[in-house]
Amino acid sequence: MLLYRLLNSIYVLWQMLRLLWRRDFTSLIARFGGGPIVVGPHLWLHGASNGELASARPILTKLSQQRPYLGLLVTTNTRTGLDLARSWNIPRLDARLAPFDLGWLVRRLHRRWQVQSHIVMESDLWPHRILSCPGPVVVLGGRMTRGSARGWGWFGPLGARALGRVKYLSAQDGGSRDRFLALGLAQSACGPTVDLKALYTPPPDQRPDATLRDAYPRELTWFAASTHPGEETIVIAAHLLAREARPGLRLILAPRHPDRAAEVAQLLQHAGLPYATRTGGGQAEVLLADTMGEMALWYALAGAVFIGGTLTDRGGHTPYEPATFGAALIHGDDVRNFAKSFAQLIKAQASEQVHDAATLAQALVRLGDVETQVARGQAAQTALQQDTDLNGLMRDVLLIVAPPSDVP
């Protein structure tokens, strides 16, 4: 525990100095648990950033519907994650930047918000938050890599103490489950192995209107989703090549971080591609999606989706969201973040694996008709199907974090 406190104190000091240097006093206050509170019992859910929070959205929706007496305190480490959570229309949800993992600070947050239980998404586990929680702790989509397990091992019995407080853990994969058990998780706390991103459900309030559908017909539109620096150049080059064989081809391009929109716009201008932005309105051959929280709109419009982060060293983003919409899936070679899922897709021949602009363009041409797009989309849905659904998982979670006897 002493080593963790020392290293964590150094981390907190560094973060404080960084925020002070940027004069970001609002974030600094939030990181110390400050700001107004909402009176009443709360469930505290934490997700590191956008990806984890996107997985949490259907869970939060279910909690809000089935336990209406509980407030929902959602914390995240990033401003983009904060904006995403605040964009949701979920009753009684308050989103804040996550507090530093200092014992006194976390205990104060538990008291101020009357925290009844704590849900952690995936891998962002912090010992003080777990050990000082007055109620049960649940980990959903738990991910523990070999490197992370070695890191926990540096802190001796601290990992076993923290994981011993976890009442229920649904691991993302079998390897993670085994590493959690080796670090001290009780066998009785093991829930089903399930990738939460497979439980994605489209938000009901995000459906493209007739104007968007007319401007971007599904069979002629492809979507480059959550792209990173270096990928936009490949995407643009592929689009220029593919439209020679597919006149009228449309592209929706959404960089992973919308604040890069101006940079991507310059690439489009340099390539001579007419484009419109979501914030600016209008339609063009390319729609630059420069907003947060509207991915479902773009998935619904596209007959084919290129999954970003797979042609860089980012490890790739989720295939589950585009598969939910029945889109034909395209991805690069770097898929380590979802290695098992992409392996299932490749084995079932349910996706197109590409390496550069030329092979991406060839894939877009092969996926040029509605029948092929639909067949590939259905194959992807079948390949990614899991045994556990959201309702089954939520039955387990609700019995732990808010059993029926707790209902006022």
C-alpha positions in Angstrom: 0.0 0.0 0.0 2.9 2.4 0.8 4.4 2.0 -2.7 1.0 2.7 -4.3 0.4 5.8 -2.2 3.9 7.1 -3.1 3.4 6.6 -6.9 -0.2 7.8 -6.8 0.8 11.0 -4.9 3.4 11.7 -7.6 0.8 11.1 -10.3 -1.7 13.5 -8.5 1.0 16.2 -8.2 1.9 15.9 -11.8 -1.8 16.2 -12.8 -2.3 19.2 -10.5 0.7 21.0 -12.0 -0.5 20.2 -15.6 -4.0 21.6 -14.9 -2.5 24.7 -13.1 -0.2 25.3 -16.0 -3.2 25.2 -18.4 -5.2 27.4 -15.9 -7.9 24.7 -16.1 -9.3 25.4 -12.6 -12.7 23.9 -13.4 -11.1 20.5 -14.1 -8.8 20.8 -11.0 -11.8 21.4 -8.7 -13.6 18.5 -10.3 -10.6 16.2 -9.9 -10.7 17.0 -6.1 -14.4 16.1 -6.0 -15.6 19.6 -5.8 -18.7 21.3 -7.3 -22.4 21.0 -6.6 -24.0 17.7 -5.6 -27.4 16.2 -6.0 -28.9 15.0 -2.7 -30.0 11.4 -2.4 -28.7 7.9 -2.9 -26.5 7.3 -5.9 -24.9 4.5 -7.9 -21.4 5.6 -9.0 -20.3 4.3 -12.5 -16.8 5.0 -13.8 -15.5 4.6 -17.3 -12.1 5.9 -18.5 -13.2 7.6 -21.7 -15.6 7.4 -24.7 -15.2 3.7 -25.5 -16.0 2.6 -21.9 -18.8 5.0 -21.5 -20.4 4.0 -24.9 -20.5 0.4 -23.5 -22.1 1.7 -20.3 -24.9 3.6 -21.9 -27.4 0.7 -22.2 -26.5 -0.3 -18.7 -27.2 3.2 -17.4 -30.5 3.3 -19.3 -31.6 0.1 -17.7 -30.6 1.3 -14.2 -32.5 4.5 -14.7 -35.6 2.6 -15.9 -35.6 -0.2 -13.3 -34.3 1.7 -10.2 -35.8 5.2 -10.6 -35.1 6.1 -6.9 -31.3 5.9 -7.6 -29.3 8.8 -8.9 -26.5 8.0 -11.3 -23.1 9.6 -10.8 -21.0 9.0 -13.9 -17.3 9.8 -13.9 -14.7 9.8 -16.6 -11.0 10.8 -17.1 -11.5 12.9 -20.2 -13.3 16.0 -21.4 -14.6 14.2 -24.5 -16.0 11.4 -22.3 -17.6 14.0 -20.1 -19.3 15.7 -23.1 -20.5 12.3 -24.3 -22.1 11.4 -21.0 -23.7 14.8 -20.7 -25.2 14.5 -24.2 -27.3 11.5 -23.1 -31.0 12.0 -22.2 -30.9 9.7 -19.2 -32.9 10.8 -16.2 -31.1 11.6 -12.9 -27.6 11.2 -14.5 -24.9 13.6 -13.4 -21.5 13.4 -15.1 -18.2 14.6 -13.6 -14.5 14.3 -14.2 -13.2 11.4 -12.0 -11.7 12.3 -8.7 -8.1 11.5 -7.9 -7.7 8.2 -6.1 -6.7 9.7 -2.7 -8.2 7.9 0.3 -9.6 11.0 2.1 -11.0 12.5 -1.1 -12.8 9.3 -2.3 -14.3 8.8 1.2 -15.6 12.4 1.0 -17.1 11.8 -2.4 -18.9 8.6 -1.1 -20.4 10.6 1.7 -21.4 13.7 -0.3 -23.1 11.6 -3.0 -24.4 8.9 -0.7 -22.9 6.3 -2.9 -24.6 2.9 -2.5 -22.5 0.9 -4.9 -19.8 1.4 -7.5 -19.6 0.0 -11.0 -16.2 0.1 -12.9 -16.1 -0.4 -16.6 -13.4 -2.5 -18.1 -9.9 -1.9 -16.7 -9.8 1.5 -14.9 -9.7 0.1 -11.4 -8.5 2.3 -8.6 -7.8 0.8 -5.1 -9.1 3.6 -2.8 -12.3 3.9 -4.8 -12.9 0.2 -4.4 -11.7 -0.3 -0.8 -13.6 2.7 0.6 -16.9 2.0 -1.2 -19.7 1.5 1.5 -21.6 -0.9 -0.7 -20.9 -3.6 -3.3 -18.4 -3.1 -6.1 -19.0 -4.5 -9.6 -16.7 -4.7 -12.6 -18.2 -5.0 -16.1 -16.3 -6.0 -19.2 -13.3 -6.5 -16.9 -10.0 -6.4 -18.9 -6.7 -7.4 -17.4 -3.7 -7.7 -19.8 -0.6 -9.6 -18.9 1.2 -6.2 -18.5 -1.4 -4.8 -16.2 -1.3 -8.0 -14.1 2.4 -7.6 -13.7 1.8 -4.0 -12.7 -0.7 -5.0 -10.0 1.8 -7.5 -8.8 4.2 -4.7 -7.8 1.9 -3.6 -5.1 1.9 -6.9 -3.2 -1.3 -7.7 -1.3 -3.0 -4.5 -2.3 -4.4 -6.1 -5.5 -5.8 -9.0 -3.6 -7.4 -6.7 -1.0 -9.0 -4.6 -3.7 -10.2 -7.5 -5.8 -11.5 -9.2 -2.7 -14.0 -6.3 -2.3 -15.4 -7.0 -5.8 -18.7 -8.6 -5.5 -19.2 -9.4 -9.2 -16.9 -9.3 -12.2 -17.9 -10.1 -15.8 -14.6 -10.4 -17.7 -14.2 -9.4 -21.3 -12.3 -12.6 -22.1 -11.1 -15.8 -20.6 -7.5 -14.6 -20.2 -8.6 -11.5 -18.3 -10.9 -13.7 -16.0 -8.0 -16.0 -15.2 -5.6 -13.1 -14.4 -8.2 -11.5 -12.1 -8.6 -14.8 -10.2 -4.8 -15.1 -9.9 -4.6 -11.6 -8.4 -7.2 -12.3 -5.7 -10.7 -12.2 -7.2 -13.0 -14.7 -5.5 -14.3 -17.5 -7.7 -17.8 -16.8 -6.4 -17.5 -13.3 -7.9 -17.0 -14.5 -11.4 -19.9 -13.7 -13.7 -20.2 -14.6 -17.4 -17.4 -13.7 -19.9 -18.9 -11.1 -22.2 -17.6 -8.2 -24.2 -19.9 -5.3 -23.2 -19.5 -3.7 -26.6 -21.4 -6.7 -28.0 -24.4 -5.5 -26.0 -24.6 -2.2 -27.9 -28.1 -0.9 -28.6 -28.6 2.1 -30.9 -30.0 5.2 -29.1 -33.6 5.5 -30.0 -33.3 9.3 -30.4 -30.7 9.1 -33.2 -32.2 8.3 -36.6 -31.3 10.1 -39.8 -34.0 12.2 -41.3 -35.2 12.2 -44.8 -32.8 15.0 -45.8 -29.8 13.0 -44.7 -31.1 9.8 -46.3 -31.7 11.5 -49.6 -28.2 13.0 -49.6 -26.5 9.8 -48.5 -28.2 6.7 -50.0 -27.1 3.7 -48.0 -25.9 1.6 -51.0 -23.7 4.5 -52.2 -22.4 5.7 -48.8 -19.5 4.3 -46.8 -18.4 5.5 -43.4 -14.8 5.8 -42.1 -15.5 5.6 -38.4 -13.2 6.9 -35.6 -10.1 7.5 -37.7 -6.7 8.5 -36.4 -3.9 10.6 -37.8 -2.5 8.9 -40.9 -5.7 7.0 -41.7 -7.6 10.0 -43.2 -5.0 10.2 -46.0 -5.6 6.5 -46.8 -9.3 6.9 -46.6 -9.3 9.9 -49.0 -7.0 8.2 -51.5 -9.2 5.1 -51.4 -12.3 7.1 -52.0 -10.8 8.8 -55.0 -9.9 5.5 -56.5 -13.2 3.8 -55.7 -15.4 6.5 -57.1 -13.9 5.9 -60.5 -15.7 2.5 -60.5 -18.6 3.7 -58.5 -19.9 7.0 -59.7 -21.9 8.9 -57.0 -20.0 7.3 -54.1 -20.4 9.2 -50.9 -18.2 9.2 -47.8 -18.9 10.1 -44.2 -15.7 10.7 -42.4 -15.6 10.9 -38.6 -12.2 11.4 -36.9 -11.9 9.8 -33.5 -11.4 13.2 -31.9 -13.7 15.9 -33.4 -11.2 18.6 -32.5 -9.1 17.3 -35.4 -11.8 18.3 -37.9 -10.0 21.4 -39.2 -6.9 19.2 -39.9 -9.0 16.7 -41.7 -10.8 19.4 -43.7 -7.4 20.6 -45.0 -6.7 17.1 -46.3 -10.0 17.1 -48.1 -9.3 20.5 -49.6 -5.9 19.4 -50.8 -7.4 16.3 -52.5 -10.0 18.5 -54.2 -12.9 16.7 -52.6 -16.1 18.7 -52.0 -17.2 18.4 -48.4 -19.7 19.7 -45.9 -19.4 19.6 -42.1 -22.1 18.4 -39.7 -21.8 21.7 -37.7 -21.9 23.8 -40.8 -24.9 22.1 -42.4 -25.4 21.3 -46.0 -24.5 18.2 -48.0 -21.6 17.3 -50.3 -19.8 14.2 -51.6 -18.0 14.0 -48.3 -19.6 14.7 -45.0 -17.1 15.5 -42.3 -18.7 14.5 -39.0 -17.3 17.0 -36.5 -19.6 16.4 -33.6 -19.7 14.1 -30.6 -22.3 11.5 -29.8 -23.9 11.1 -33.3 -22.1 7.9 -34.5 -25.5 6.0 -34.7 -26.6 8.5 -37.4 -23.7 7.7 -39.6 -23.8 3.9 -39.1 -27.5 4.0 -40.1 -26.6 5.7 -43.3 -23.7 3.6 -44.5 -23.8 0.3 -46.4 -20.1 -0.3 -45.6 -18.0 0.9 -42.7 -14.3 1.1 -42.3 -13.3 0.6 -38.7 -10.8 3.2 -37.6 -7.6 2.6 -35.6 -6.9 -0.6 -37.6 -4.5 0.9 -40.1 -2.4 2.6 -37.3 -0.8 1.4 -34.1 -4.0 2.0 -32.1 -5.3 -1.6 -32.0 -8.7 -0.9 -33.6 -12.1 0.2 -32.4 -15.2 -1.9 -31.9 -16.8 -3.9 -34.7 -20.0 -4.4 -32.7 -21.6 -1.0 -33.3 -21.4 -1.1 -37.2 -22.4 -4.8 -37.1 -25.5 -3.9 -35.2 -26.6 -1.7 -38.1 -26.0 -4.5 -40.6 -23.2 -2.7 -42.4 -20.5 -4.6 -44.4 -17.3 -4.3 -42.3 -13.8 -3.3 -43.5 -10.7 -3.1 -41.3 -7.0 -3.1 -41.3 -4.4 -5.5 -39.8 -4.1 -3.9 -36.3 -7.0 -5.3 -34.4 -5.4 -6.3 -31.1 -8.0 -4.5 -29.0 -10.7 -6.8 -30.3 -8.5 -9.7 -31.4 -11.0 -12.4 -30.7 -13.9 -10.6 -32.3 -12.0 -9.8 -35.5 -10.7 -13.4 -35.6 -14.3 -14.6 -35.7 -15.1 -12.2 -38.5 -12.2 -13.2 -40.6 -12.8 -16.9 -40.0 -16.5 -16.5 -41.1 -15.4 -14.4 -44.1 -17.7 -11.7 -42.7 -15.4 -8.7 -43.2 -12.9 -7.3 -45.6 -9.3 -7.0 -44.4 -7.3 -4.2 -46.1 -3.7 -3.0 -45.9 -3.6 0.4 -47.7 -5.5 2.8 -49.9 -5.5 0.4 -52.9 -6.9 -2.6 -51.1 -9.4 -0.4 -49.3 -10.6 0.9 -52.7 -10.9 -2.6 -54.0 -13.0 -3.6 -51.0 -15.3 -0.7 -51.6 -15.8 -1.7 -55.2 -16.5 -5.4 -54.2 -19.1 -4.1 -51.7 -20.8 -1.9 -54.3 -24.2 -3.6 -54.5 -27.0 -3.8 -51.9 -27.1 -7.6 -51.9 -23.5 -8.0 -51.1 -23.6 -5.3 -48.3 -26.7 -7.0 -46.7 -25.2 -10.5 -46.9 -21.9 -9.3 -45.3 -23.7 -7.4 -42.6 -25.8 -10.4 -41.7 -22.7 -12.6 -41.7 -21.0 -10.2 -39.3 -23.9 -10.2 -36.9 -23.9 -13.9 -36.8 -20.2 -14.2 -36.3 -20.2 -11.7 -33.4 -23.3 -13.1 -31.6 -22.8 -13.8 -27.9 -24.6 -16.1 -25.5 -25.3 -13.5 -22.8 -27.6 -10.6 -23.6 -28.1 -7.3 -21.8 -31.2 -8.4 -19.9 -29.4 -11.4 -18.5 -26.4 -9.4 -17.4 -28.6 -6.7 -15.8 -30.5 -9.2 -13.8 -27.3 -10.2 -12.1 -26.1 -6.6 -11.6 -29.4 -5.3 -10.2 -29.5 -8.1 -7.6 -26.2 -6.9 -6.3 -26.1 -3.1 -6.6 -29.8 -2.5 -5.9 -31.8 -5.6 -4.9 -35.6 -5.4 -4.8 -35.5 -5.2 -1.0 -33.7 -1.8 -1.3 -36.6 -0.2 -3.2 -38.2 2.4 -1.0 
